[in-house]
């Protein structure tokens, strides 16, 4: 499918995907910015999902590396969550391929209100790390379950994935916001690549649009992860509220349309 956009629209997409990377690396939810931007540029929904996943995967790779170098990841928990996330996201991406464009839009309209309520309800997350450092069977199963559930959501829908991961790791496993964000990056990285592989196999990534957007997304992720690591909860918490506003804005715009 030949998809072309104007230079001005390409510049707009790069700006928006860069901003999406900044937000996503700090609090998740970058898809709330980039997905509507790709659709606005004229990409059909399936190509939008695939190309967005390509640019997001590139950016998340660099953000994850930043968190890892700073020791802000519980590696064992992160890897377990990534295993579950990879499986869930691959399944979700296959489900997307079976759905019509209209069904994908309808699903986004239904799921986004639920996402908004969850983020609003859990906006006061703890700053201290309550994890005792052990890894028993309960924690192993919980990490796998978090990864599987969020990975499935990411493969089917996507927006708010990183935010939900932060919420899950803080409320269910006792991590502080900084470490929860790092664990979420590992989870999100696995889900991104699982979905991306499925989309690549089906020829849905528009590379001449996705590559410039991937570069801007990488820059945004590097900048956002720098602030998240340096300032911790003081930066992550307000960014999560930004994600909430984006979710509510998307809900209102969908309702009006």
N, C-alpha and C positions, 0 to 999 in steps of 0.2 A: 504494500500500500504506500503510494507516494504522498508523503505529508510534508508540506512546506509552510513556513511562517516568515513573516517580514523581519528584517533586522531589528526594528523597534520592538516587535513582540519577543524576539529572542533576547534582547536586552532586558525586557521586563521579566521574562522567565528566569534569567540568571540572577536578577536582583531578588526575586521572590524565593528561589531555591536556596540562595545564600542566606537569606533571613530565616528560612525554614531550618537550615542546618544549624544556625546559631541557637534558635529556640529549642530544637530537638536535642542538641547535645547537653543543654542545661536542664531541661525538664520534660523532654519528650513532646509529642504533639506536632512535630514539623510537618506531617502530612496534612494537617488542617490548613496549612499555608500553601504547600506545593501542589496538592491534588487539585484544588479549585483553580490554581494558576495554570496548570496544564490544560484543564478543561476550557478555561477562558481563552487560551491560545488556539483552541480548535482541535485538539487531539481527541479522538473518540475514547470512550471510557476504558476499554480494554488496553489500548495503547497508552493511555494516561497512567493506568495502574502499573504497567510494565516499565515504562520509561521513568516514572517516579521512583519505582523500586530500585532501578539501576543507579540513579543519582544519589538516592538515600543510602544505598549500600556502600557506595564509595565514601561518602561523608562519615558514616557511622564507623567505618574501618579506622579512620584516623582518630576519631573521638575515643574509641575503645582503646587504641594504643596509648593515648594520652592518660586515660584513667589507669591503665595497667602500669605505666611507667611511674605514676605517682602513688602506687600501692593502694588505690581506692577501689579495689575489686577483691571480693572473697573468691578466689580462683575456683575452689572446689564447688561452691554453690553456683557460681556463674557458669561453669562448664556443665553441671547437671541441668540447670535451667536451659542452657543452650541446646542440649540434646533433645529435651522435650519441645523446645521452641522450633527446632529444625523440622521435627516430625509434624508438629501442628501446622506450621506455616506451609510446608509442602502440600499437605492435605487441603489447606485453605485455598492455595493458589489453584489447585486442580478444580476445586468447587467453583471458583470465579470463572474459569474457562467454560463451565457448563451453563452459566447464567447469561441472560440477555442484558443489553445496556440498560434497559428500563428497570430490570430487576435490581441491578447494581445501584442505580439511583434511589430506588425505593428502600433498599436495605440501609443505605447511608442515612436516609431521612428517619428511619425507625431507630437505628442504633445510636446516632449522635445524641438524642435527648437522654438516653440511658447513660451514655458516657459523661455527659455534662453533670448529671445528678451525682454520679459516683465521685467525680473530681471535686464537686462543690462540697459534698458530705465529708470528704477526707482531706480537706485543705489544711487542717491543723495537724501536721505530721510531726512526730518527735525528732528532736535534734540529736539526742544521745544514742549511742550504739548499745543496744540491749542484748546483742548476740554474745553468747559465752564462748564462742570459738570451737565448740564441739560439732561433730557431724554424725548424728545417729540416724537410724532408719526413718524416723518420722521426718527429719529435716531433708533427707534424701528424697523421699516421696513427695514432700511439699515442694521442693525445688523443681522436681520433674513436672509436677502438676501445674505450678505457676508457669513454667516454660511452655507446656503443652497448650494450656488455655489461652495464654496471651499470644503464642505463636499462631494458633488457629485464627484468632481474631485478626492478627496482623496479615495473615495470608488472604483472608476474605475481605477485610475492610481497611485497617491500618491506622487511621487518625487517632492519636492519643495512646499508641502502644507503649512508648517509653514512659509516659505518665502513669499508666496503669501498672507498669512494672515497678516503678518507684513506690507506689502505694502498696503493692503486694509485698515487696521486700521489707518495707518498714512496718506495716501493720501485722503481717503474718509471720515474719521471721526476725523482727526486732533490730534490723539494721538502721543506722543513721542515714540521713538523706544523701550524703556524699557517697557512701558505700553502696546504698541501694541504687543510686544512679549508675555507678560503675557496673554493678551486677546486671542492671537493666541493659546496659550497652552490650554486654556479651550476649545476652538473650536476644536483643534486637538485631545484633549482627548476624546471628545464626538464622533467625527468621527471615531477614532480608535476603540472604543468599539462597535460602531454600526456595523462596518465592521467585527470586530472580532466575534461578536455574530453570524453573518451569516455564517462565515467560520467554527466556532465551530459546528454549527448545521449540517453542511455538512461534518464533519470529516476531514477537510483539514489541521489542525494544526499538525505539526510533533513535539510532545512535547519533545522527548528525544534530539532534536536539539534546539528547541525553548527555553526551560528553561535555559540552560547555556547561550544562547545568550541574553535572557532577563536579566539575572544577570549582564552581561557585559554592556548591554545597560543602565541599571539603574545607574551603576557607572559612565558611560559617561555622562548621563543626569545630575546627581548630580554635577559633576565637571563643566560641561559647563554652567549650570544655575547659579552656584556660580560666575563664571567670568562675565556672562552677567549682573547679578544684581549688582555686585561690580563695574564694569567698565562702564556699560551702553553702550551708542552709540559708545564709543571708541573701544569697543570689538565687538559689534554686527555688525557694519558696515563692518569691514574687513572680518568677518565670512560670511556675505552675498556675498561678492565678491568671497570667497572660493566656495560657493554654485554655483555661476555663472560659475566658472571655471569647476566645476564638471559637470554641465549641458552641457557645450560646449564640454567637453571631451567625455561625453556619446554620444553626437550627432556625433562627429567625428568618434568614434569607431563603432557606428552603421552604418554610411555611408561606412566605409571601409569594414565592414563585409557584 
